[in-house]
Amino acid sequence: MIVLFDEGDKLILSYEVCVRNGLRKDKEISRSLFDSLLVENQKYHIKQKAFTLIGRRLHSSRELEIKLRQKKYDAHLVSSVIEELVQNSIIDDKKFAEEFAEEKIRLKLWGNKKIESELIKRGISRQIVNQVVSDLFAEKESLANAGSLAARKLKQLRVRDYDDLILRQKLLNFLIQRGYDYDEAKNAVNTVMSSKDINL
């Protein structure tokens, strides 16, 4: 909606902002209301962009804030919108962390260290990261995932005819890069290479 002023200036406002402020033809607008409308209209557009991004996939609050700032929106207004979305549970960092971790475990068999690292990169608090990782990673399941990942990688490496020591080291390094600690990686490698007589 276009709001015209006597001086010839105009302000393009969203219909929602106009309705919320009771704007109508020939209504007199004070300078303070004008300034308030500007801010409210900017926040409206920031929210709409945030909803578009959230509609594509879940975002952490930090991810969403970075993307909105990249659109050149006012940083203070972006922070205000993010805070409002968090308070209304539209953005939920714990839910994001849980779904992110579950997906990476299920599809990529990531270990807890890599999950932790990637969540922290996305601005998730250490408290939430620790809780999510603790809830999702049982020792037996983690070892099984490491074993599955090692077996998958072993099939790729065997075609290159590496000797056993090099093959084991490559598997070990691969698992550690995928977020498994040394003991988990070592046990998984020894399991998939159990037909050999060389142990790490």
Backbone as ProteinMPNN parsed JSONL, in Angstrom:
{"seq_chain_A": "MIVLFDEGDKLILSYEVCVRNGLRKDKEISRSLFDSLLVENQKYHIKQKAFTLIGRRLHSSRELEIKLRQKKYDAHLVSSVIEELVQNSIIDDKKFAEEFAEEKIRLKLWGNKKIESELIKRGISRQIVNQVVSDLFAEKESLANAGSLAARKLKQLRVRDYDDLILRQKLLNFLIQRGYDYDEAKNAVNTVMSSKDINL", "coords_chain_A": {"N_chain_A": [[0.853, -1.186, 0.0], [0.523, 2.236, -0.81], [1.421, 5.131, 0.829], [0.717, 8.476, 0.722], [2.052, 11.763, 1.166], [1.449, 15.213, 2.077], [3.565, 16.786, 1.285], [4.404, 15.57, -0.98], [5.967, 13.36, -0.691], [6.262, 9.787, -0.487], [5.382, 6.623, 0.996], [5.877, 3.233, 0.946], [4.013, 0.748, 2.252], [3.41, -2.402, 3.833], [0.332, -4.205, 3.547], [-0.528, -5.41, 5.884], [0.785, -3.974, 7.92], [-0.418, -1.483, 7.593], [-3.107, -2.05, 8.248], [-2.82, -2.917, 10.901], [-2.113, -0.557, 12.124], [-4.253, 1.013, 11.74], [-4.507, 2.71, 9.499], [-5.907, 4.978, 7.193], [-7.529, 6.621, 4.417], [-6.711, 10.045, 4.15], [-5.964, 10.239, 6.792], [-4.201, 11.818, 9.371], [-0.742, 11.786, 9.879], [1.643, 11.658, 12.322], [5.077, 12.755, 12.942], [6.36, 11.005, 14.703], [4.777, 8.707, 14.457], [5.188, 8.195, 11.788], [7.938, 7.515, 11.792], [7.766, 5.242, 13.376], [6.214, 3.596, 11.764], [7.969, 3.176, 9.64], [9.966, 1.583, 10.855], [8.429, -0.621, 11.71], [7.514, -1.567, 9.277], [9.906, -2.348, 8.026], [10.66, -4.415, 9.767], [8.573, -6.15, 9.276], [9.115, -6.998, 6.64], [11.574, -8.224, 7.049], [10.785, -10.366, 8.66], [9.151, -11.748, 6.841], [11.066, -12.593, 4.994], [12.561, -14.2, 6.674], [10.686, -16.226, 7.256], [10.464, -17.342, 4.732], [13.029, -18.469, 4.404], [13.064, -20.279, 6.562], [11.043, -21.91, 5.742], [12.209, -23.4, 3.766], [14.155, -24.998, 4.971], [15.007, -26.108, 8.307], [16.583, -23.722, 10.444], [19.273, -22.671, 12.537], [19.214, -20.148, 15.118], [21.399, -18.464, 14.868], [22.373, -19.022, 12.257], [20.195, -18.087, 10.736], [20.152, -15.396, 11.428], [22.606, -14.512, 10.353], [22.163, -14.931, 7.588], [20.053, -13.151, 7.124], [21.239, -10.702, 7.715], [23.031, -10.617, 5.654], [21.412, -9.878, 3.626], [21.356, -7.232, 3.805], [19.684, -6.018, 5.632], [18.817, -3.939, 8.443], [20.946, -4.37, 11.182], [20.238, -4.25, 13.922], [17.461, -4.435, 13.82], [17.185, -6.927, 12.662], [18.232, -8.541, 14.721], [16.284, -8.042, 16.647], [14.012, -9.164, 15.432], [14.822, -11.867, 15.269], [14.983, -12.473, 17.996], [12.296, -12.243, 18.695], [11.179, -14.314, 17.141], [12.38, -16.504, 18.33], [11.317, -16.349, 20.93], [8.681, -16.924, 20.361], [8.865, -19.52, 19.678], [9.239, -20.155, 17.032], [11.688, -20.303, 15.938], [13.89, -22.719, 17.052], [16.586, -23.669, 18.666], [17.357, -26.051, 19.923], [15.66, -27.993, 18.844], [16.449, -27.757, 16.182], [19.138, -28.619, 16.421], [18.806, -31.275, 17.241], [17.446, -32.434, 15.037], [19.265, -31.941, 12.99], [21.513, -33.421, 13.892], [20.437, -36.039, 14.032], [19.848, -36.496, 11.329], [22.419, -36.393, 10.12], [23.654, -38.51, 11.387], [22.05, -40.638, 10.549], [22.151, -40.533, 7.696], [24.828, -40.024, 6.974], [26.391, -41.214, 8.837], [27.916, -39.855, 10.759], [30.245, -39.23, 13.44], [30.251, -38.432, 17.014], [32.046, -36.296, 17.555], [32.306, -34.839, 15.167], [29.666, -34.079, 14.784], [29.347, -32.409, 17.024], [31.212, -30.374, 16.383], [30.143, -29.289, 13.985], [27.656, -28.363, 14.818], [28.355, -26.385, 16.646], [29.611, -24.612, 14.898], [27.356, -23.635, 13.699], [26.317, -21.994, 15.534], [25.089, -23.063, 17.783], [24.555, -23.406, 21.248], [26.979, -24.529, 23.664], [25.869, -25.952, 25.773], [23.422, -26.971, 24.74], [24.457, -28.489, 22.627], [25.983, -30.453, 24.005], [23.937, -31.763, 25.386], [22.307, -32.775, 23.314], [24.088, -34.448, 21.902], [24.754, -36.246, 23.926], [22.268, -37.451, 24.361], [21.779, -38.723, 21.915], [23.927, -40.416, 21.251], [24.623, -43.522, 21.914], [26.944, -45.865, 23.243], [27.233, -48.454, 22.019], [25.765, -48.157, 19.669], [27.162, -46.111, 18.412], [29.61, -47.361, 17.892], [28.74, -49.334, 16.134], [27.892, -47.758, 13.977], [30.329, -46.612, 13.249], [31.645, -48.906, 12.426], [30.077, -49.643, 10.194], [30.572, -47.473, 8.517], [33.326, -47.739, 8.183], [33.448, -50.186, 6.855], [32.198, -49.533, 4.478], [33.98, -47.652, 3.439], [36.219, -49.257, 3.194], [35.646, -50.898, 1.026], [35.943, -49.09, -1.057], [38.65, -48.501, -0.888], [40.013, -50.879, -1.285], [40.281, -51.416, -3.977], [42.551, -50.145, -4.729], [44.67, -51.545, -3.956], [46.249, -51.324, -1.549], [48.747, -52.011, 0.956], [48.212, -53.82, 4.055], [48.82, -52.315, 6.424], [48.868, -49.637, 5.568], [46.289, -49.471, 4.595], [44.785, -49.826, 6.931], [45.575, -47.537, 8.352], [44.593, -45.501, 6.75], [41.852, -46.002, 6.945], [41.496, -45.559, 9.67], [42.188, -42.816, 9.927], [40.198, -41.745, 8.303], [37.83, -42.332, 9.742], [38.261, -40.862, 12.086], [38.236, -38.303, 11.023], [35.583, -38.199, 10.449], [34.468, -37.81, 12.861], [34.7, -39.671, 14.937], [36.133, -40.89, 17.989], [39.536, -41.874, 18.842], [39.664, -44.491, 19.985], [37.136, -45.596, 19.328], [37.345, -45.529, 16.531], [39.583, -47.18, 16.114], [38.666, -49.67, 17.131], [36.556, -50.14, 15.357], [37.908, -50.356, 12.909], [39.558, -52.573, 13.415], [37.563, -54.471, 13.632], [36.375, -54.605, 11.045], [38.544, -55.429, 9.653], [39.054, -57.9, 10.603], [39.72, -60.346, 9.587], [42.34, -60.234, 9.038], [45.697, -60.385, 10.31], [46.906, -58.232, 11.522], [46.995, -55.822, 13.944], [45.973, -52.619, 15.165]], "CA_chain_A": [[0.0, 0.0, 0.0], [1.297, 3.464, -0.924], [0.94, 6.239, 1.653], [1.177, 9.74, 0.155], [2.08, 12.88, 2.101], [1.16, 16.507, 1.456], [4.775, 17.329, 0.679], [4.706, 14.821, -2.187], [6.692, 12.14, -0.359], [5.42, 8.594, -0.373], [5.924, 5.507, 1.768], [5.231, 1.979, 0.557], [3.839, -0.081, 3.441], [2.673, -3.658, 3.654], [-1.085, -4.095, 3.921], [-0.647, -5.829, 7.282], [1.218, -2.855, 8.767], [-1.458, -0.458, 7.497], [-4.281, -2.492, 9.01], [-2.486, -2.954, 12.32], [-2.01, 0.811, 12.632], [-5.502, 1.724, 11.466], [-4.316, 3.768, 8.499], [-6.992, 5.146, 6.224], [-7.387, 7.812, 3.577], [-6.757, 11.365, 4.779], [-5.58, 10.234, 8.206], [-2.997, 12.595, 9.633], [0.328, 10.956, 10.45], [2.671, 12.45, 13.005], [6.446, 12.357, 12.661], [6.671, 9.815, 15.518], [4.096, 7.56, 13.838], [5.898, 7.936, 10.531], [9.164, 6.785, 12.127], [7.358, 3.928, 13.876], [5.77, 2.819, 10.597], [9.166, 2.765, 8.907], [10.593, 0.465, 11.571], [7.526, -1.769, 11.679], [7.478, -2.084, 7.91], [11.164, -3.062, 7.812], [10.596, -5.668, 10.523], [7.642, -7.025, 8.565], [9.811, -7.594, 5.489], [12.588, -9.135, 7.601], [10.064, -11.576, 9.076], [8.729, -12.486, 5.654], [12.252, -13.259, 4.457], [12.898, -15.264, 7.627], [9.732, -17.312, 7.043], [10.83, -17.996, 3.469], [14.216, -19.293, 4.66], [12.673, -21.375, 7.455], [10.196, -22.816, 4.966], [13.057, -24.274, 2.937], [14.714, -25.966, 5.914], [15.229, -25.545, 9.633], [17.806, -22.953, 10.655], [19.567, -22.219, 13.891], [19.009, -18.706, 15.227], [22.594, -17.794, 14.355], [22.352, -19.159, 10.793], [19.165, -17.216, 10.183], [20.595, -14.013, 11.622], [23.668, -14.235, 9.376], [21.574, -14.834, 6.252], [19.259, -11.919, 7.036], [22.164, -9.56, 7.657], [23.62, -10.611, 4.314], [20.437, -9.216, 2.74], [21.534, -5.792, 4.056], [18.721, -5.473, 6.574], [19.41, -3.313, 9.618], [21.398, -5.416, 12.109], [19.459, -4.192, 15.167], [16.118, -4.939, 13.536], [17.334, -8.372, 12.472], [18.358, -9.144, 16.059], [14.977, -7.934, 17.285], [13.134, -10.165, 14.809], [15.289, -13.186, 15.701], [14.57, -12.636, 19.393], [10.846, -12.46, 18.684], [10.918, -15.649, 16.593], [12.8, -17.464, 19.358], [10.335, -16.289, 22.013], [7.442, -17.556, 19.882], [9.221, -20.911, 19.336], [9.311, -20.358, 15.582], [13.065, -20.802, 15.842], [14.194, -23.513, 18.242], [17.93, -24.199, 18.447], [17.451, -27.449, 20.376], [15.006, -28.813, 17.819], [17.34, -27.749, 15.017], [20.309, -29.447, 16.721], [18.378, -32.681, 17.26], [17.143, -32.9, 13.675], [20.532, -31.924, 12.25], [22.334, -34.549, 14.334], [19.787, -37.29, 13.628], [20.0, -36.651, 9.881], [23.807, -36.684, 9.787], [23.941, -39.867, 11.858], [21.312, -41.595, 9.725], [22.535, -40.512, 6.284], [26.273, -39.962, 6.752], [27.056, -41.961, 9.912], [28.889, -39.017, 11.441], [30.494, -39.471, 14.854], [29.852, -37.337, 17.905], [32.95, -35.145, 17.481], [31.965, -34.032, 13.99], [28.369, -33.481, 15.08], [29.613, -31.295, 17.942], [31.91, -29.312, 15.655], [29.254, -28.664, 13.009], [26.61, -27.623, 15.532], [28.968, -25.17, 17.192], [29.78, -23.705, 13.753], [26.05, -23.063, 13.381], [25.918, -21.108, 16.614], [24.363, -23.74, 18.854], [25.282, -23.278, 22.51], [27.661, -25.738, 24.134], [24.935, -26.693, 26.625], [22.51, -27.728, 23.873], [25.274, -29.476, 21.904], [26.302, -31.549, 24.922], [22.716, -32.502, 25.689], [21.87, -33.503, 22.116], [25.05, -35.522, 21.639], [24.604, -37.237, 24.991], [21.003, -38.175, 24.164], [21.742, -39.48, 20.663], [25.031, -41.33, 21.031], [24.879, -44.649, 22.807], [28.261, -46.412, 22.895], [27.123, -49.574, 21.082], [25.29, -47.653, 18.384], [28.254, -45.352, 17.812], [30.579, -48.325, 17.374], [28.123, -49.967, 14.963], [27.948, -46.783, 12.88], [31.729, -46.518, 12.823], [31.929, -50.135, 11.686], [29.417, -49.556, 8.887], [31.287, -46.483, 7.73], [34.634, -48.314, 7.849], [33.232, -51.226, 5.848], [31.888, -48.845, 3.226], [35.224, -47.056, 2.949], [37.128, -50.349, 2.862], [35.332, -51.338, -0.337], [36.53, -48.115, -1.983], [40.114, -48.508, -0.81], [40.589, -52.172, -1.69], [40.58, -51.433, -5.411], [43.855, -49.526, -4.954], [45.684, -52.54, -3.589], [47.142, -50.886, -0.488], [49.07, -53.076, 1.913], [47.304, -53.783, 5.208], [49.124, -51.24, 7.37], [48.414, -48.379, 4.969], [44.837, -49.556, 4.529], [44.278, -49.58, 8.283], [45.808, -46.143, 8.726], [43.652, -44.675, 5.989], [40.539, -46.195, 7.557], [41.533, -44.908, 10.975], [42.133, -41.369, 9.691], [38.882, -41.444, 7.744], [36.836, -42.359, 10.816], [38.522, -39.736, 12.987], [37.745, -37.111, 10.321], [34.113, -38.232, 10.485], [34.001, -37.464, 14.196], [34.834, -40.744, 15.93], [37.386, -40.776, 18.727], [40.545, -42.845, 18.414], [39.32, -45.848, 20.409], [36.018, -46.059, 18.494], [37.857, -45.759, 15.182], [40.464, -48.345, 16.151], [37.843, -50.87, 17.287], [35.806, -50.368, 14.125], [38.85, -50.821, 11.888], [39.947, -53.945, 13.747], [36.42, -55.35, 13.365], [36.198, -54.834, 9.608], [39.751, -56.077, 9.149], [39.282, -59.008, 11.536], [40.269, -61.52, 8.907], [43.785, -60.044, 8.941], [46.386, -60.648, 11.578], [47.602, -57.036, 11.942], [46.159, -54.983, 14.789], [46.479, -51.268, 15.417]], "C_chain_A": [[0.891, 1.239, 0.0], [0.636, 4.559, -0.087], [1.558, 7.527, 1.116], [1.093, 10.848, 1.206], [1.884, 14.189, 1.345], [2.37, 17.079, 0.737], [5.158, 16.616, -0.611], [5.499, 13.551, -1.941], [5.723, 10.961, -0.316], [6.168, 7.498, 0.358], [5.161, 4.256, 1.391], [5.21, 1.054, 1.774], [3.125, -1.375, 3.086], [1.237, -3.454, 4.132], [-1.27, -4.424, 5.402], [-0.279, -4.7, 8.235], [0.16, -1.753, 8.754], [-2.674, -0.823, 8.339], [-4.003, -2.434, 10.505], [-2.443, -1.549, 12.93], [-3.239, 1.661, 12.307], [-5.368, 2.854, 10.464], [-5.482, 3.79, 7.518], [-6.776, 6.449, 5.462], [-7.593, 9.086, 4.398], [-6.43, 11.361, 6.266], [-4.268, 10.989, 8.366], [-1.973, 11.73, 10.346], [1.394, 11.86, 11.044], [4.059, 11.943, 12.625], [6.806, 11.094, 13.443], [6.006, 8.579, 14.944], [4.781, 7.18, 12.539], [7.157, 7.09, 10.8], [8.841, 5.368, 12.589], [6.93, 3.013, 12.731], [6.957, 2.326, 9.78], [9.8, 1.536, 9.538], [9.727, -0.783, 11.471], [7.483, -2.403, 10.294], [8.753, -2.86, 7.576], [11.152, -4.413, 8.529], [9.65, -6.664, 9.852], [8.351, -7.737, 7.41], [10.923, -8.547, 5.951], [11.935, -10.46, 8.009], [9.655, -12.413, 7.877], [9.902, -13.244, 5.032], [12.668, -14.412, 5.367], [11.976, -16.463, 7.43], [10.033, -18.071, 5.752], [12.014, -18.94, 3.681], [13.873, -20.499, 5.53], [11.825, -22.394, 6.704], [10.993, -23.788, 4.11], [13.702, -25.366, 3.777], [14.849, -25.299, 7.277], [16.556, -24.791, 9.674], [18.021, -22.752, 12.14], [19.356, -20.711, 13.926], [20.196, -17.949, 14.647], [22.657, -17.863, 12.832], [21.389, -18.158, 10.164], [19.569, -15.752, 10.302], [21.663, -13.629, 10.598], [23.081, -14.046, 7.976], [20.772, -13.548, 6.086], [20.152, -10.686, 6.965], [22.828, -9.466, 6.285], [22.691, -9.957, 3.288], [20.425, -7.703, 2.956], [20.412, -5.185, 4.891], [19.467, -4.861, 7.761], [19.72, -4.37, 10.683], [20.577, -5.444, 13.396], [18.05, -4.733, 14.961], [16.141, -6.444, 13.307], [17.411, -9.078, 13.828], [17.033, -9.125, 16.796], [14.003, -8.979, 16.75], [13.524, -11.573, 15.253], [14.839, -13.457, 17.121], [13.076, -12.935, 19.491], [10.495, -13.861, 18.185], [11.307, -16.741, 17.592], [11.767, -17.522, 20.476], [9.03, -16.973, 21.639], [7.657, -18.993, 19.417], [9.151, -21.201, 17.844], [10.718, -20.816, 15.212], [13.368, -21.512, 17.148], [15.549, -24.186, 18.023], [18.061, -25.656, 18.877], [16.817, -28.385, 19.35], [15.875, -28.895, 16.574], [18.512, -28.702, 15.246], [19.955, -30.922, 16.693], [18.158, -33.204, 15.853], [18.403, -32.934, 12.812], [21.363, -33.154, 12.594], [21.743, -35.881, 13.872], [19.968, -37.549, 12.137], [21.428, -37.046, 9.505], [24.221, -38.081, 10.264], [23.31, -40.889, 10.919], [21.864, -41.679, 8.303], [24.041, -40.603, 6.057], [27.084, -40.7, 7.812], [28.151, -41.14, 10.587], [29.039, -39.434, 12.899], [30.2, -38.243, 15.693], [30.753, -36.104, 17.801], [32.616, -34.24, 16.3], [30.607, -33.358, 14.179], [28.557, -32.251, 15.967], [30.205, -30.102, 17.188], [30.968, -28.561, 14.721], [28.138, -27.87, 13.682], [27.154, -26.316, 16.107], [29.202, -24.147, 16.078], [28.481, -22.975, 13.428], [25.468, -22.256, 14.538], [25.123, -21.741, 17.73], [25.199, -23.694, 20.137], [25.896, -24.615, 22.914], [26.72, -26.592, 24.985], [23.987, -27.554, 25.796], [23.271, -28.819, 23.128], [25.546, -30.69, 22.789], [25.078, -32.409, 25.201], [22.278, -33.356, 24.507], [22.795, -34.685, 21.839], [24.92, -36.626, 22.673], [23.354, -38.082, 24.793], [21.061, -39.118, 22.971], [22.799, -40.569, 20.552], [25.154, -42.347, 22.166], [26.167, -45.318, 22.33], [28.167, -47.517, 21.843], [26.703, -49.089, 19.701], [26.391, -46.882, 17.665], [29.285, -46.29, 17.197], [30.031, -49.019, 16.128], [28.17, -49.035, 13.751], [29.365, -46.648, 12.336], [32.111, -47.744, 12.002], [31.322, -50.122, 10.299], [30.151, -48.594, 7.963], [32.649, -47.016, 7.288], [34.496, -49.362, 6.754], [32.958, -50.614, 4.476], [33.159, -48.263, 2.6], [36.208, -48.129, 2.507], [36.902, -50.833, 1.434], [35.943, -50.39, -1.372], [38.043, -48.224, -2.036], [40.732, -49.789, -1.354], [40.98, -52.197, -3.157], [41.96, -50.848, -5.697], [45.005, -50.413, -4.49], [46.719, -52.017, -2.59], [47.554, -52.086, 0.358], [48.266, -52.819, 3.187], [47.564, -52.617, 6.162], [48.635, -49.889, 6.848], [46.887, -48.338, 4.925], [44.213, -49.246, 5.885], [44.439, -48.118, 8.69], [44.854, -45.21, 8.004], [42.242, -44.795, 6.566], [40.448, -45.46, 8.89], [41.4, -43.385, 10.818], [40.762, -40.933, 9.18], [37.823, -41.37, 8.842], [37.031, -41.199, 11.788], [38.037, -38.437, 12.342], [36.218, -37.045, 10.333], [33.573, -38.096, 11.911], [34.053, -38.554, 15.236], [36.15, -40.571, 16.681], [38.306, -41.942, 18.38], [40.145, -44.271, 18.766], [38.173, -46.424, 19.588], [36.509, -46.402, 17.095], [38.717, -47.019, 15.128], [39.654, -49.635, 16.241], [37.07, -51.197, 16.011], [36.708, -50.915, 13.022], [39.263, -52.261, 12.164], [38.822, -54.937, 13.456], [36.294, -55.654, 11.878], [37.414, -55.516, 8.99], [40.064, -57.352, 9.948], [39.849, -60.258, 10.873], [41.779, -61.431, 8.755], [44.419, -60.266, 10.303], [47.197, -59.457, 12.061], [46.636, -56.175, 12.74], [46.8, -53.624, 14.988], [46.981, -51.165, 16.849]], "O_chain_A": [[1.89, 1.292, 0.717], [-0.541, 4.873, -0.264], [2.781, 7.656, 1.062], [0.179, 10.867, 2.031], [2.119, 14.269, 0.139], [2.241, 17.764, -0.278], [6.124, 17.002, -1.269], [5.692, 12.75, -2.855], [4.518, 11.134, -0.132], [7.397, 7.44, 0.352], [3.935, 4.215, 1.502], [6.258, 0.631, 2.264], [2.331, -1.422, 2.146], [0.97, -2.634, 5.011], [-2.072, -3.791, 6.089], [-0.952, -4.492, 9.244], [-0.125, -1.156, 9.792], [-3.205, 0.019, 9.064], [-4.833, -1.964, 11.283], [-2.706, -1.38, 14.121], [-3.264, 2.865, 12.564], [-6.062, 3.864, 10.581], [-5.969, 2.748, 7.078], [-5.935, 7.268, 5.832], [-8.509, 9.189, 5.214], [-6.602, 12.379, 6.935], [-3.338, 10.81, 7.579], [-2.299, 11.026, 11.302], [1.967, 12.709, 10.362], [4.207, 10.857, 12.065], [7.478, 10.209, 12.915], [6.606, 7.505, 14.941], [4.938, 6.0, 12.225], [7.404, 6.09, 10.127], [9.542, 4.416, 12.246], [7.237, 1.821, 12.721], [6.956, 1.198, 9.288], [10.131, 0.57, 8.85], [10.225, -1.872, 11.184], [7.423, -3.626, 10.16], [8.696, -3.902, 6.924], [11.577, -5.426, 7.973], [9.897, -7.87, 9.86], [8.197, -8.945, 7.234], [11.175, -9.564, 5.304], [12.467, -11.536, 7.735], [9.793, -13.636, 7.887], [9.756, -14.387, 4.6], [13.078, -15.471, 4.891], [12.44, -17.603, 7.438], [9.876, -19.29, 5.688], [12.006, -20.073, 3.198], [14.336, -21.609, 5.268], [11.879, -23.59, 6.99], [10.511, -24.868, 3.77], [13.789, -26.518, 3.352], [14.81, -24.074, 7.385], [17.525, -25.177, 9.02], [17.064, -22.671, 12.91], [19.324, -20.064, 12.879], [20.022, -16.912, 14.007], [22.965, -16.863, 12.183], [21.721, -17.477, 9.194], [19.352, -14.964, 9.381], [21.62, -12.532, 10.04], [23.453, -13.113, 7.264], [20.808, -12.925, 5.025], [19.854, -9.737, 6.24], [23.148, -8.375, 5.814], [23.132, -9.536, 2.217], [19.607, -6.985, 2.381], [20.208, -3.972, 4.864], [20.608, -5.227, 8.044], [18.853, -5.168, 11.04], [20.254, -6.516, 13.908], [17.509, -5.413, 15.833], [15.22, -7.152, 13.712], [16.739, -10.085, 14.053], [16.692, -10.082, 17.491], [13.263, -9.6, 17.512], [12.656, -12.383, 15.577], [14.363, -14.552, 17.424], [12.653, -13.781, 20.279], [9.616, -14.519, 18.742], [10.642, -17.773, 17.686], [11.384, -18.604, 20.92], [8.35, -17.536, 22.497], [6.762, -19.611, 18.84], [9.019, -22.355, 17.436], [10.907, -21.612, 14.292], [13.132, -20.968, 18.227], [15.647, -25.162, 17.279], [18.802, -26.418, 18.255], [17.37, -29.438, 19.03], [16.026, -29.963, 15.98], [18.844, -29.502, 14.371], [20.722, -31.735, 16.177], [18.625, -34.289, 15.51], [18.586, -33.844, 12.002], [21.857, -33.848, 11.705], [22.465, -36.748, 13.38], [20.213, -38.683, 11.724], [21.63, -37.93, 8.672], [25.034, -38.748, 9.625], [23.941, -41.876, 10.541], [22.026, -42.774, 7.764], [24.488, -41.187, 5.07], [28.306, -40.805, 7.708], [29.198, -41.678, 10.947], [28.095, -39.926, 13.517], [29.937, -37.16, 15.171], [30.272, -34.98, 17.944], [32.642, -33.015, 16.424], [30.418, -32.208, 13.784], [27.999, -31.188, 15.697], [29.751, -28.968, 17.342], [30.992, -27.331, 14.672], [27.722, -26.826, 13.178], [26.494, -25.278, 16.058], [29.012, -22.949, 16.289], [28.497, -21.843, 12.944], [24.295, -21.885, 14.53], [24.536, -21.033, 18.547], [26.408, -23.919, 20.104], [25.399, -25.682, 22.555], [26.77, -27.821, 24.922], [23.772, -28.725, 26.108], [22.788, -29.945, 23.01], [25.357, -31.829, 22.36], [25.17, -33.635, 25.248], [21.921, -34.522, 24.675], [22.331, -35.793, 21.574], [24.971, -37.808, 22.335], [23.374, -39.29, 25.028], [20.464, -40.194, 23.001], [22.598, -41.549, 19.835], [25.712, -42.062, 23.226], [26.447, -45.332, 21.131], [28.934, -47.52, 20.88], [27.223, -49.553, 18.686], [26.536, -46.99, 16.447], [29.778, -46.036, 16.097], [30.771, -49.264, 15.175], [28.453, -49.472, 12.635], [29.576, -46.579, 11.125], [32.817, -47.631, 11.0], [31.963, -50.536, 9.332], [30.329, -48.867, 6.776], [33.078, -46.777, 6.159], [35.316, -49.427, 5.838], [33.425, -51.113, 3.452], [33.38, -48.369, 1.394], [36.952, -47.929, 1.547], [37.855, -51.142, 0.718], [36.402, -50.824, -2.428], [38.65, -48.062, -3.095], [41.866, -49.772, -1.833], [41.903, -52.914, -3.545], [42.49, -51.032, -6.793], [46.174, -50.052, -4.625], [47.918, -52.237, -2.76], [46.81, -53.06, 0.468], [47.71, -51.736, 3.373], [46.619, -51.999, 6.654], [48.059, -49.097, 7.594], [46.275, -47.302, 5.185], [43.238, -48.501, 5.977], [43.542, -47.534, 9.299], [44.365, -44.241, 8.583], [41.523, -43.801, 6.665], [39.441, -44.819, 9.191], [40.592, -42.752, 11.498], [40.239, -39.891, 9.573], [37.011, -40.444, 8.864], [36.053, -40.618, 12.26], [37.492, -37.569, 13.024], [35.635, -35.965, 10.239], [32.373, -38.246, 12.144], [33.504, -38.386, 16.325], [37.156, -40.161, 16.102], [37.897, -42.884, 17.701], [40.271, -45.169, 17.934], [38.213, -47.589, 19.193], [36.141, -47.435, 16.535], [38.593, -47.825, 14.207], [39.922, -50.588, 15.51], [36.94, -52.36, 15.628], [36.322, -51.826, 12.289], [39.311, -53.08, 11.246], [39.071, -56.085, 13.086], [36.126, -56.808, 11.486], [37.314, -56.114, 7.918], [41.203, -57.818, 9.961], [40.398, -61.128, 11.549], [42.433, -62.41, 8.394], [43.729, -60.326, 11.321], [48.079, -59.614, 12.906], [45.56, -55.837, 12.247], [48.024, -53.496, 14.981], [47.449, -50.105, 17.264]]}, "name": "protein", "num_of_chains": 1, "seq": "MIVLFDEGDKLILSYEVCVRNGLRKDKEISRSLFDSLLVENQKYHIKQKAFTLIGRRLHSSRELEIKLRQKKYDAHLVSSVIEELVQNSIIDDKKFAEEFAEEKIRLKLWGNKKIESELIKRGISRQIVNQVVSDLFAEKESLANAGSLAARKLKQLRVRDYDDLILRQKLLNFLIQRGYDYDEAKNAVNTVMSSKDINL"}
